[in-house]
Amino acid sequence: MNNNKNIISQEKSFLKLQNNFSNDFQGIYTAIKEKSSLIIHFIVSLVIIGIELINTMVENFVDLLSFDI
């Protein structure tokens, strides 16, 4: 009888440990997913800002040429 209680206690502690690790890994997965999402947003923002800067530069160059003539 006492042996059965030990086995049940060990199973409960194992399940508790397993649940804690699964929660930890879910948190790590979510953090990595969010980090990669933020990196993608950052890269897209840089591309858009770069395109806008190039567009402004071209507009200024065209304005400069049109005023020179």
Backbone as JSON, one array per atom type, in Angstrom:
{
  "sequence": "MNNNKNIISQEKSFLKLQNNFSNDFQGIYTAIKEKSSLIIHFIVSLVIIGIELINTMVENFVDLLSFDI",
  "N": [[0.82, -1.19, 0.0], [1.89, 1.24, 0.84], [3.89, 1.42, -1.02], [2.45, 1.81, -3.37], [1.49, 4.4, -2.93], [3.85, 5.83, -3.04], [4.54, 5.45, -5.72], [2.38, 6.71, -7.01], [2.78, 9.29, -6.05], [5.27, 9.85, -7.2], [4.53, 9.78, -9.9], [2.78, 11.97, -10.01], [4.54, 14.08, -9.38], [6.26, 13.86, -11.55], [4.48, 14.46, -13.68], [3.86, 17.07, -12.98], [6.37, 18.3, -13.26], [6.75, 17.81, -15.99], [4.66, 19.35, -17.07], [5.52, 21.9, -16.29], [7.89, 22.16, -17.8], [6.83, 21.98, -20.39], [5.29, 24.29, -20.47], [7.34, 26.16, -20.22], [8.77, 25.74, -22.62], [6.81, 26.44, -24.46], [6.62, 29.16, -23.92], [9.21, 29.99, -24.66], [9.11, 29.38, -27.4], [7.08, 31.15, -28.22], [8.33, 33.6, -27.65], [10.52, 33.54, -29.43], [9.14, 33.43, -31.84], [7.81, 35.91, -31.78], [10.04, 37.57, -31.73], [11.23, 37.04, -34.22], [9.19, 37.97, -35.82], [9.24, 40.69, -35.16], [11.76, 41.34, -36.16], [11.35, 40.94, -38.89], [9.42, 42.93, -39.37], [10.99, 45.16, -38.8], [12.96, 45.04, -40.82], [11.35, 45.34, -43.11], [10.39, 47.9, -42.6], [12.78, 49.36, -42.77], [13.35, 48.96, -45.48], [11.19, 50.27, -46.69], [11.59, 52.89, -45.75], [14.05, 53.36, -46.97], [13.31, 53.24, -49.68], [11.62, 55.45, -49.78], [13.47, 57.49, -49.21], [15.13, 57.3, -51.47], [13.25, 57.92, -53.43], [12.64, 60.59, -52.73], [15.15, 61.71, -53.17], [15.42, 61.37, -55.95], [13.27, 62.94, -56.82], [14.13, 65.46, -55.92], [16.43, 65.71, -57.5], [15.34, 65.77, -60.07], [13.87, 68.12, -59.85], [15.98, 69.89, -59.53], [17.26, 69.66, -62.03], [15.21, 70.59, -63.68], [14.98, 73.25, -62.91], [17.43, 74.2, -63.67], [17.41, 74.4, -66.41]],
  "CA": [[0.0, 0.0, 0.0], [2.8, 2.38, 0.93], [4.6, 1.44, -2.29], [1.54, 2.42, -4.34], [1.45, 5.83, -2.66], [5.1, 6.38, -3.56], [4.47, 5.45, -7.19], [1.44, 7.77, -7.38], [3.44, 10.56, -5.74], [6.29, 10.05, -8.22], [3.85, 10.1, -11.15], [2.28, 13.34, -9.9], [5.66, 15.01, -9.46], [6.73, 13.82, -12.94], [3.53, 15.21, -14.5], [4.02, 18.49, -12.64], [7.63, 18.71, -13.89], [6.51, 17.8, -17.42], [3.83, 20.52, -17.37], [6.35, 23.1, -16.16], [8.79, 22.24, -18.95], [6.06, 22.27, -21.6], [4.96, 25.72, -20.4], [8.57, 26.91, -20.5], [9.07, 25.65, -24.05], [5.81, 27.24, -25.18], [7.03, 30.55, -23.75], [10.39, 30.23, -25.49], [8.65, 29.38, -28.79], [6.37, 32.41, -28.46], [9.31, 34.69, -27.67], [11.28, 33.46, -30.69], [8.21, 33.8, -32.91], [7.62, 37.36, -31.72], [11.31, 38.22, -32.1], [11.39, 36.96, -35.68], [8.19, 38.87, -36.39], [9.74, 42.05, -35.01], [12.89, 41.51, -37.09], [10.78, 41.09, -40.23], [8.83, 44.27, -39.43], [12.09, 46.13, -38.82], [13.56, 45.0, -42.16], [10.38, 45.94, -44.03], [10.39, 49.35, -42.33], [14.01, 49.91, -43.35], [13.2, 48.97, -46.95], [10.25, 51.33, -47.05], [12.27, 54.17, -45.52], [15.06, 53.47, -48.03], [12.62, 53.57, -50.94], [11.16, 56.84, -49.66], [14.63, 58.36, -49.34], [15.53, 57.29, -52.88], [12.22, 58.66, -54.15], [12.85, 62.0, -52.44], [16.38, 62.11, -53.84], [15.14, 61.47, -57.39], [12.43, 64.12, -57.02], [14.98, 66.64, -55.77], [17.32, 65.77, -58.66], [14.52, 66.19, -61.21], [13.59, 69.52, -59.63], [17.22, 70.61, -59.79], [17.46, 69.72, -63.48], [14.18, 71.41, -64.33], [15.28, 74.65, -62.62], [18.67, 74.57, -64.36], [17.14, 74.68, -67.83]],
  "C": [[0.87, 1.26, 0.0], [3.57, 2.54, -0.37], [3.75, 2.09, -3.38], [1.47, 3.93, -4.17], [2.72, 6.51, -3.19], [5.07, 6.48, -5.08], [3.55, 6.56, -7.66], [2.06, 9.14, -7.14], [4.51, 10.87, -6.78], [5.66, 10.42, -9.56], [3.34, 11.54, -11.14], [3.41, 14.35, -10.02], [6.24, 15.03, -10.87], [5.8, 14.62, -13.85], [3.64, 16.71, -14.24], [5.28, 19.04, -13.31], [7.45, 18.78, -15.41], [5.67, 19.01, -17.83], [4.65, 21.8, -17.28], [7.27, 23.25, -17.36], [8.02, 22.55, -20.23], [5.65, 23.74, -21.62], [6.18, 26.58, -20.72], [8.89, 26.9, -21.99], [8.06, 26.41, -24.89], [6.16, 28.72, -25.09], [8.23, 30.9, -24.61], [9.99, 30.29, -26.96], [7.94, 30.69, -29.13], [7.33, 33.58, -28.53], [10.1, 34.7, -28.97], [10.39, 33.87, -31.85], [7.99, 35.3, -32.93], [8.89, 38.1, -32.14], [11.5, 38.18, -33.6], [10.38, 37.86, -36.37], [8.65, 40.32, -36.3], [10.9, 42.33, -35.95], [12.37, 41.71, -38.5], [10.16, 42.47, -40.39], [9.91, 45.35, -39.53], [12.72, 46.2, -40.21], [12.63, 45.65, -43.18], [10.35, 47.45, -43.85], [11.64, 50.0, -42.93], [13.92, 49.99, -44.87], [12.29, 50.1, -47.38], [10.88, 52.7, -46.85], [13.32, 54.4, -46.6], [14.43, 53.86, -49.35], [12.14, 55.02, -50.91], [12.32, 57.83, -49.79], [15.11, 58.44, -50.78], [14.53, 58.09, -53.72], [12.39, 60.16, -53.95], [14.1, 62.52, -53.15], [16.16, 62.29, -55.34], [14.28, 62.7, -57.67], [13.25, 65.41, -56.91], [15.92, 66.82, -56.97], [16.57, 66.25, -59.9], [14.19, 67.68, -61.07], [14.82, 70.37, -59.94], [17.47, 70.75, -61.28], [16.44, 70.63, -64.15], [14.43, 72.9, -64.06], [16.53, 75.12, -63.31], [18.4, 74.99, -65.8], [16.44, 75.97, -67.94]]
}
